[in-house]
Amino acid sequence: MSASDANQRLAEAVRRGDLEAARRALDEGADPNYVENEWTRHTPVLFTACADGNAALVELLLERGADPDVDEHVIEQRHSSWEEQQRWAPYEGSEGGAREGTITPCLEAALPDLGIMKALLEKDADPNACVISWIGTGVSTRRHVLRSERATPEARRLLEFYGARERIRRKPRAWRTPFRPREHAPFEQEGTAVVSGLAAAQTPDGELVVAAGKTVWLMPATSYFTEWWRREVQGGRPLADPDPRTARSERRVTADEHGRFRFEKVPEGNYYVCCRLRLRRSQPLQLSPTVHVEGVHQKVYVGARITVRSGDTIEVDLARIEQRP
């Protein structure tokens, strides 16, 4: 069976709500991110499953690799005549006739189903997703999922637990510290030291969670990366992408199945070692006196500041970093 046929079978199965047929289509090579295109409507199969409230299908598609942040795009012809299109085109930047449309995220489609919302958020769906409506080439409105008419108080609390904020930042936070090439130059060379250790954290009930398969960063403790450490790692405020020149001085490895990591040929100097992992809450998340959600996780950083000298072999166990807004 061709990939195209498998994709069609998957789309039909999702529309019918047929879990086993969808599973067979995925086993035959269907793309879990397949988008049905119907002229002015472009709908991912995951969006359809969310809109239909089919939690089992949502779980299956996410398990097979569906992107939780996919959107449905709906485009509509705005003007009924060619004369109207020409009159509005200079203001709307349209080439073939002015259009209007809407981009709707899966989280909006899932409202107010807490189970489906949790499944998306556990797979790192953006809790600050917005419904975007536009006319021509300019965005006219952005509405946070938190403000949806379909969002119950429990749904809003769930979104807030995963990081949703009422005020949407249109741009990432800018770096305040300038990048100084001379400060980073010593860290761009090969050294003779080795840094290894364990990346892990304990849950409130004492279970040790190791960072198996997670990225561990070794960042020079320059003034530039000290801002990242204080504002993002310790403060929980994500920054914009760093200056691309930092790639020559930063190092990263993947922790093994036991959460162990190892950096070799490290030059001397001061460093931040850091990793981000997910911890399961020991208690259900209470959303209201009568509603709670089991099995939610929270993202935490583990890390340490270390000093490396030439020829050293350093063993470091990363400790959980308590964020202070």
C-alpha positions in Angstrom: 0.0 0.0 0.0 1.3 3.4 -0.9 1.8 6.2 1.7 -0.9 8.2 0.0 -3.4 5.3 0.3 -2.4 4.8 4.0 -2.9 8.5 4.7 -6.4 8.4 3.2 -7.3 5.3 5.2 -6.1 7.1 8.4 -8.1 10.2 7.6 -11.3 8.1 7.0 -10.7 6.1 10.2 -10.3 9.2 12.3 -13.4 10.8 10.9 -15.3 7.6 11.7 -13.7 7.4 15.2 -12.4 3.9 14.3 -9.4 3.3 16.6 -8.4 -0.1 15.2 -8.6 1.1 11.6 -6.5 4.1 12.4 -3.9 1.8 14.1 -3.8 -0.4 11.0 -3.3 2.6 8.7 -0.4 3.9 10.9 1.1 0.4 10.9 1.0 0.5 7.1 2.9 3.8 7.0 0.4 6.5 7.3 1.7 9.9 8.6 0.3 10.8 12.0 0.7 14.5 10.9 -1.3 14.0 7.8 -3.4 17.0 6.8 -6.6 16.7 4.9 -6.8 19.5 2.2 -10.3 20.5 1.1 -9.8 23.6 -1.0 -10.1 26.2 1.7 -9.8 24.0 4.8 -6.6 22.2 5.8 -7.3 19.9 8.8 -4.7 17.7 10.5 -6.0 14.3 11.6 -5.0 15.1 15.2 -7.2 18.2 15.1 -10.2 16.1 13.9 -9.7 13.6 16.8 -9.5 16.5 19.3 -12.6 18.2 17.9 -14.5 15.0 18.1 -13.5 14.4 21.7 -11.9 11.0 20.8 -9.3 10.6 23.6 -8.2 7.2 22.4 -7.4 8.4 18.9 -5.6 11.4 20.2 -3.4 9.2 22.5 -2.7 6.9 19.5 -1.7 9.7 17.2 0.5 11.4 19.8 2.2 8.1 20.6 3.0 7.6 16.9 4.6 11.1 16.7 1.8 13.6 15.9 2.8 17.2 16.6 0.6 18.5 19.4 0.9 22.1 18.1 -0.5 21.5 14.6 -3.3 23.9 13.6 -6.3 23.8 11.3 -6.2 26.5 8.6 -9.5 27.8 7.2 -9.4 30.3 4.4 -12.4 32.0 2.9 -13.0 34.4 0.0 -13.9 37.7 1.5 -15.2 39.7 -1.5 -17.9 38.6 -3.8 -16.8 40.5 -7.0 -13.7 41.2 -8.9 -14.3 45.0 -8.4 -14.4 44.6 -4.7 -11.2 42.5 -4.7 -9.4 45.2 -6.6 -10.7 48.0 -4.4 -9.5 46.2 -1.2 -6.3 44.7 -2.6 -4.0 47.8 -2.0 -5.0 47.8 1.7 -4.9 44.0 2.3 -1.9 43.1 0.2 -3.8 40.4 -1.6 -2.7 39.2 -5.1 -5.5 37.0 -6.3 -8.4 38.5 -4.3 -8.6 39.5 -0.7 -9.0 36.6 1.7 -9.7 36.1 5.4 -9.1 33.1 7.5 -8.6 31.5 10.8 -5.8 29.3 12.3 -7.0 27.2 15.2 -4.7 25.1 17.4 -5.6 21.6 18.7 -5.9 22.8 22.3 -8.8 25.0 21.2 -10.4 22.1 19.5 -10.0 19.9 22.6 -11.8 22.3 24.9 -13.2 21.6 27.4 -12.1 18.0 27.5 -9.5 17.9 30.3 -8.2 14.4 29.4 -7.4 15.4 25.8 -5.9 18.7 26.9 -3.6 16.9 29.3 -2.5 14.5 26.6 -1.6 17.4 24.3 0.2 19.4 27.1 2.1 16.3 28.3 3.5 16.1 24.8 4.6 19.8 25.1 1.8 21.5 23.3 2.1 25.3 23.7 -0.2 26.3 26.6 -0.1 29.9 25.3 -1.5 28.8 21.9 -3.8 31.3 20.1 -6.6 31.3 17.6 -5.4 33.7 14.9 -7.8 35.5 12.5 -6.6 37.6 9.6 -7.7 39.6 6.7 -5.4 39.8 3.7 -1.7 39.6 4.7 -2.1 41.2 8.1 -3.0 39.4 11.4 -6.1 41.1 12.8 -6.7 39.3 16.0 -5.1 36.8 18.4 -7.1 35.1 21.0 -5.5 33.1 23.8 -7.0 29.6 24.4 -7.3 30.7 28.0 -9.9 33.3 26.9 -12.0 30.9 24.9 -15.7 30.9 25.6 -15.4 27.1 25.8 -12.7 27.1 28.5 -14.2 26.1 31.8 -12.5 27.2 35.1 -10.9 23.8 35.4 -9.5 24.0 31.8 -8.0 27.4 32.6 -6.3 26.1 35.7 -4.9 23.1 33.8 -3.5 25.5 31.1 -2.0 27.7 33.8 -0.4 24.7 35.5 1.5 24.0 32.3 2.6 27.6 31.9 -0.2 29.5 30.3 -0.2 33.2 31.0 -3.0 35.8 30.5 -0.6 38.3 28.9 0.8 36.9 25.7 4.3 37.9 24.9 4.4 38.8 21.2 8.2 38.5 21.2 10.6 36.4 23.2 12.5 38.2 26.0 15.6 39.9 24.6 19.1 39.4 26.0 20.3 42.3 28.0 24.0 41.3 28.1 26.0 41.9 24.9 27.9 39.0 23.4 31.7 39.6 23.9 33.8 37.4 21.6 37.0 37.8 23.7 35.2 36.5 26.8 34.1 33.4 24.9 37.3 32.8 23.0 39.1 30.6 25.6 36.1 28.2 25.7 36.2 27.7 21.9 39.5 25.7 22.1 40.0 22.0 23.0 41.2 21.3 26.5 42.4 18.4 28.5 39.7 18.1 31.2 36.8 15.6 31.5 33.5 16.4 33.1 31.0 13.6 33.8 28.2 12.9 36.2 24.5 12.0 36.8 21.5 14.1 35.7 18.6 13.1 37.8 16.0 14.5 40.2 13.7 13.2 43.0 10.0 13.4 42.9 8.2 14.6 46.2 7.6 10.9 47.1 11.3 10.1 46.8 11.4 8.4 43.4 14.6 9.1 41.4 14.0 10.1 37.8 17.0 10.0 35.6 17.4 12.2 32.4 17.7 9.2 30.0 18.0 10.5 26.5 17.9 14.1 27.5 20.3 16.8 26.4 22.9 18.0 29.0 24.5 21.4 28.3 27.9 22.6 29.4 27.9 26.4 29.1 30.8 28.7 29.9 30.0 31.0 32.9 30.6 34.2 31.0 28.5 37.3 31.6 26.4 36.4 28.6 25.5 32.9 29.8 25.2 34.0 33.4 22.1 36.0 32.3 20.7 32.8 30.8 21.4 30.9 34.0 19.7 33.6 36.2 16.7 34.5 34.0 15.8 31.3 32.3 17.2 28.4 34.4 16.7 30.0 37.9 13.9 32.5 37.0 11.8 30.4 34.6 11.7 33.2 32.0 12.7 31.8 28.5 14.9 34.0 26.5 15.1 34.5 22.7 17.5 32.4 20.8 21.1 33.2 21.8 23.7 34.8 19.5 24.7 32.2 17.0 28.4 32.8 17.8 27.8 31.0 21.2 27.7 27.7 19.3 31.5 27.7 19.2 31.8 27.8 23.0 28.8 25.8 24.3 28.9 22.0 24.5 26.1 19.4 24.7 25.8 15.7 25.0 22.9 13.2 25.4 22.6 11.4 28.7 22.6 7.6 28.5 19.8 5.3 29.7 21.0 5.7 33.3 21.2 9.5 33.1 25.0 9.5 32.9 26.8 12.1 30.8 30.4 12.8 29.8 32.2 15.8 28.3 35.8 15.4 27.0 38.5 17.8 25.9 37.1 20.6 28.1 39.2 23.7 28.4 39.7 25.2 31.9 37.4 27.8 33.2 34.0 28.2 35.0 30.9 26.5 33.6 27.2 25.9 34.1 26.1 22.2 33.7 22.4 21.9 33.1 19.7 19.5 32.0 15.9 19.8 31.9 13.6 16.8 32.6 10.0 16.0 33.6 8.8 14.9 37.0 5.5 13.2 37.7 3.5 14.7 40.5 2.9 12.3 43.3 -0.5 13.8 44.0 -3.3 14.5 41.5 -3.6 18.1 40.2 -6.7 19.5 41.9 -8.6 21.8 39.5 -11.7 22.3 41.6 -13.3 20.8 44.8 -14.7 18.0 42.6 -12.3 17.8 39.6 -8.8 16.5 39.6 -6.3 15.2 37.0 -4.0 12.2 37.5 -0.6 11.7 36.0 0.6 15.2 35.3 4.2 16.1 35.0 6.2 19.3 35.5 9.4 20.4 33.9 12.4 21.1 36.1 16.0 22.0 35.7 18.9 20.2 37.3 22.3 21.8 37.2 25.4 23.1 38.9 28.2 25.7 38.5 31.6 24.1 38.4 35.3 25.2 38.0 37.5 23.1 35.7 41.3 23.1 35.6 43.5 21.7 32.9 43.8 17.9 33.2 41.0 17.6 35.7 38.6 14.7 35.8 35.4 16.1 37.5 32.4 14.1 38.7 29.3 16.2 39.3 25.8 15.2 40.3 23.3 17.7 39.1 20.9 19.0 41.7 17.4 20.3 41.2 17.2 24.1 40.7 14.3 25.7 42.4 13.0 28.5 40.2 12.3 31.8 41.8 10.3 34.2 39.6 
